[in-house]
């Protein structure tokens, strides 16, 4: 009979789940390892089991593989998932038919977390690619925190009437992704009326509301250093003249990192697109972008957001610029249609939108239970290699 305890090697999740997996059959191997870990005494009936994210971290497997394996474990009776509460350890016995049967221990009660969400672009939802990715992150941890998510209408009509609608719903926490200035007014009024509000992103820092957002300075520094490691010394930046703290942070960090690395810097390396919607989508705007590339002669260009990728895509399809032969390209943001814009998936600093959703839920749950979030929580971007970046050999 085994006498191993939870502190020993075979019950350590990192040790058990972190061993190598075969190319084929990873689902079955993970199923066996989870069952073995449960049998070795590291968990008791009624204990909360590891989350999907923890198993992904320990095993290095994909989310779909982990979920398929856990489903097999549940079917054997070792685990029990309760909606809105998470996954718990059951107790397995053998019936007369020899099949595993689970005796579920009493499940702890999980308080519902009522979240109200203001979408990024609720007036133009067909162009809103940001909100769905954040909501995916919220859904990832919804069972763990008992999330009840409701989409809010934002400021609609008089401010007092919108506040009345919020009062009727009374979410525990409001999470705002909205880029609508009128919603900024609503958030300020809601905060002054004791609603707990969290901003997801970098808009409206003047509201002095807790926020969870991407690390714009860290992301830009990462991109510049990636290009520098490939031998690029003349690195241009293209951005639209929008108003937003994220834009200023990215622009400032681009310049600071160039200077810190001793790379070339002059004003010609910065290309600003027009703020006008009509002007920025015109053929003249594309021509100006091409002329800037020829005049400034960057060996690599950073698209400070997805718009430069649209213009570069036009130039590539028309044979006016070749990437990466004429110039390398790296993009910040990674719009889901980026491959369509360029014809290829670029090298990019990817916004942590899904991670922002997960973190916002974590902060909201803690705040509901009495622990206010910090003023700002920054989530790092991740680097994605791509064929638009090549070493500089000029």
N, C-alpha and C positions, 0 to 999 in steps of 0.2 A: 504494500500500500504506500502511496506517495505521501511524504511528510513535508513537502515543500510549502513555504508560506508566501504571502503576497510580496514580501520584500525580496524574494529570491529571483534569479535571472528569468525563469520561465513565466513569471507573472508581471514582469516589467514591460509595459506596452511598447516602449521604444525598442527594447531588445527583441521582443517576440515579433512585432510587426515590421521592424526595420530591416529584417534579413532580405536578401535578394529574391525577386520573383521571376518565374519563367515568362517568356514572351507570350506563350499561350497557356491558358489555365490559371491565370492570376486570381480569378474570382474564387475558384475552388480552393486554392492554396490559402488565400486570405480567410475564407470561411473556416477552414481547418484550424488556422492559427488563432482566430478569435474564440472558437469553441474550446481549444486547448487552454487558452488564457483564462477563460471562465471556469473551467474544470480545476485549474490549479489552485484555486482558493483565493485569488486576489480580489474577488468581489463576492458580496453576499446578496441573497434575494432582496430586492427592494432598493439596492444601490443604483444611483444614476450611472449609466454607462458612458463611455467616451462619445463625444460628438462626432459627426461625420468629418468635420474639419480636423479634429485631432487625429483621427485614423488616417486621413489623407496626409497629414504632416508626418506622422510616424512611418507610414508605408511608402509614400511617394507615388501612390497609385492615383488614377483619375477618380473624379467624383462618381461617375457612372459605375465604375468597377467596385468601388466601396459600397455603394448603395445596393448593387446586386448581391454582393457577398453578405451584407447585413440582412437582406431579405431572406436569404437561405438560413442564416442563423436564427432569425425570428421564427421561420417555419418549423425549425427543430425544437422550438420552445425555450431557447436560452435567453432570448431578449423579448421585451414587450415595449412597443412604442405607443405612448398615449398622446393623442392630439393636444397640442398646446403645452405639453409638459416635457417632452423629450423621450429618451430611450432608457429603460430600466431593466435590471437583471431579474429574470424569473427563476423559478425552481423547477428542474426537470425530474420527472419520475417516469417509470415505464409501466404502461398499462398491460392488460392481459394480451392485447394484440401486439405487444412489443414496440409500439410506437411511442415516441417521446410526447409527453403531455406537460404543459406548464401550469404551475400553481403560482399565480401572480401575487407578490407581496402587496400590501397596502401601498398605494401610490400617494406621495405627498401632494398636497394641493398647491397649484401654481396660480398666482394672481394674474388676471388678464392685464396686458399692457395695451392700452388704447392709444394708437398713434394716428394723428391727423397729418396728411401729406399735402403740401403745396407743390404741384408739378413745376418743372423748369419752364416750360413754355406752354401753359394751358390754353392760350389763345391760338396757338399754331401747333397743335399736337402732332400733326404729320411731320413736322420738322424737329420734334423733340426726341433725340436719340439718347439723351442723358438720363432722363427719368427711368426708362425701363431697366437700365443697367443697375441703377441704385436700388430699384425695387427688387431686382434679383437678389441683391445682397441682403435686403430686409427679409426676403423669403427664406434665405439660407438659414437664418437663426430664428425664424418665427415660432417654431415649435419649442425651441429652448426657452424662449422668453414669453410665450403665450401671447403673441402679437395679434391684435385686431386692428387692421389697417383700413383707414377710410380716406378717400380722396376729397380734399376740401375745395370749395369753389373760389376761395380767395376773396379779394375786395370786389364786391358786386353790388352797386348801388351806394347807399349812404354807409359811412363808416360804422355808425351806431347799429345799423341793421346787420352788417356783417359780423359785428361783435356779438349780437344777439344770436346769430346762427351758430357761432362758435360755442357760446354758452349752452345752447341746446344740445350740442354734440358732446361738449366738454371732454376733449381728449386729454389723456395724462400728459402728453407732450406733443407739440406741433413741430414737425420737421419740414423746413422750407428749402426747396431747390429753386424757387421762382426767380426769374429774371425781370419780373414786372415791377416797376417802381411803385405802383399802387399797392402791391402786396407788401412792400417794405413799410408803407404807412400802416397797414393792418398788423404787421408783426410788432411794430413799435407800440401800437395801442394795445394789442393782446398782452405783450410783456408788461406793460404798465398796469394791466388788469389781472395780474398774477397768473397768467398762462405761462407754462414752461415752454420755451421755444428754443430750437436748435437750428442753425443754418447749415445746410450741407453745401459747401462750396465757398467761394471767396467773394461773393457779391455783398454789397452793403455793409462793409466793416464798421461804418459810422453808427450802426444800430447798437453796438456793444452787446450783442447777443452771442452766447456760446456757439462755436462753429466747429465742424469737422470737415476738413478739406484736403485737397492735394497739396503736396509740398512743391510749389512752383519754382522756388529758387533751387532746391535740391534737384528737381527734374531737369532744369536747364543746365545746371552745372554738369550733371551726368552726361547729357547729350554732347556738350562741348568737349568734355574729356574723352568721350568715345571717338569723336571725330579727330581729336588731336592724336590719340593713340594710333590712328590710321595714317598719320603723317600730314594731315591737313593743317595748314598754318593760316590760311586766309578763309575764314569761316563767316559767311553772311547770314543775316537774319531777315526774314520776311514776315510782316504782321499787318493786320488791319488797324486803323486808328479807331479802336473802340475805347470806351471808358470802363475801366475795371482794374482793381488792384492786382489781379492775376497777370494782366498784360504788362503793367509797370514792373512787377517783380521779375517776370521772365526777361524783359528787356534789360533791366539793370544787371541781372545775374549773368546774362550773355556777355555784356561788356566787362564786368568784373572778372569773370573767369578767363576771358581772353587775355586781360592784362596780367592776371595772376600767373598764367602759364607762359607769359612772354610771347604771345602770338600777335600777329598783325592786327591792328585796329585803326580804322578811320571811318568817318561818317558815311563814306560811299558804301560801306558794307551793310548798311541798314536800308531796307526798302519798306516803305509804308504804303499800304493800299488805302484807298479812299474809304471814309466812313459812310459815304452815300451808297445805298443799296443799288441804285440805278447805275452809278459810275463803276462800282467794283465788279459788276457782272458784265460790263461792256467789253467789246473787242479791244477797245483802246486800252483798257486796264491790262489785258493780256500782253498787248504790244509793249506797254511800259515795263512790264515785268521782264520780258525778253531783253529789252534795251538795257535795263539795269544789270542783268547777268553779263551782258557783253561789256558794259562800261566798267563795272566794279571788279569783274573777273574773280569771283570767289571760286575756290576749288570744291567747296561744299556749302550747302545752304541748309539752314534750319527753318522749317516751317513752324512758326510759333504757335500755330493752331491749324485747323484743317483747311482753311481757305487757300493758302498757297498751293496745296496739293491739287486743288481744282484747276488753277491756272497752269501749274506745271504739267498736269495731265493733258491739257489742250496743246501745249507746246510739244509734248512728246508724240502725241497722235499725229500732229501735223509735220513731224520730222524737223522741227525748228531747234529742238534741244534734245540731246541724248543723255539719259541717266542710266548708269553713273559714268559713262565715258566722258561726257563734257563736264559734268558737275555731279557730285554726290548729293544725296538728299536724305535728311532725317526730319521726322515730323513729331510734334508734340500734340497729343490729344487722342489720336487713333479713332476717328469717326468710324462707325461700322461700315460705311460705304467707301472707305478709303481705297480699297482695292479697285473698286469701280472707277473712282476718280482718276487713279493713276494707271490702271491696267496691271498693277502689281502691288503686293503688300509691302509697304516701305519699312525701312529701319525706323524705329519710333520709340519715344518715351510714352508709355501707355498710362492714361489716367486711371487711378484706382477707384473707379466708380462703384464697383461691387463691394469693395472693401469699405468705402465710405458708408454704404448702406448698412453693412454689418456693424460697424463701429457706432453709427448713430443709434442703432437699437440698443447696443450695450450701454451707451451713455444715458439714453432715455430711461432704461430700466433702473439704472442706479439712481438717477435723479428722482424718479417717482418714489423710490424707497428712501430718499433723504440725502443722497450724496450728489451735490451739484457738479456738473462737468467743468473741466478747465475752460478758460476763455477761448483757447484754440487747441485743436488736436490735428496735427498734420500727418497725412498718410503718404508715404513715399511712392513715387512713380516707379514703374518697372521698365527695364530696357528690353526691346524686342529687335533682334537682328533682322536684316532684310537685304535684298539684292540691290537696293538703291544706294547702298554705301559700299565704296571700294577704296582700297589704300591709294594714297596720292603718290604718284610716281613722276610728277613733273619737275 
